[in-house]
């Protein structure tokens, strides 16, 4: 086998890597949720501010 690949015999060495992976996936999910909520809030604010201009452009 190639020397840069390391597959441990003791599978308990995978536990810290799995924990880290789970933590990062949870953090990524929370971040995406926050970005989604902020985006929806900004979209609602934009529509309220420019409602009149949006309706004029549709009528043309």
C-alpha positions, 0 to 999 in steps of 0.5 A, a space after each residue: 500500500 502507498 505510504 501516505 494512506 493510513 488505515 488504522 487497525 484500531 477503529 476507535 481512532 476514527 471517533 475523533 474524526 467522526 465527531 469533528 465531521 458531525 460538529 462541522 455539519 451541524 455548524 454548516 446547517 445552522 449557518 445555512 439556516 441563519 443565512 436563509 432567515 436573513 435572506 427572507 427578512 431582507 427580501 421582505 424589507 426590499 418588497 416593502 420599500 420598493 413595492 410602488 416601483 415594482 408595481 410600476 415596472 410590471 404595468 409597463 
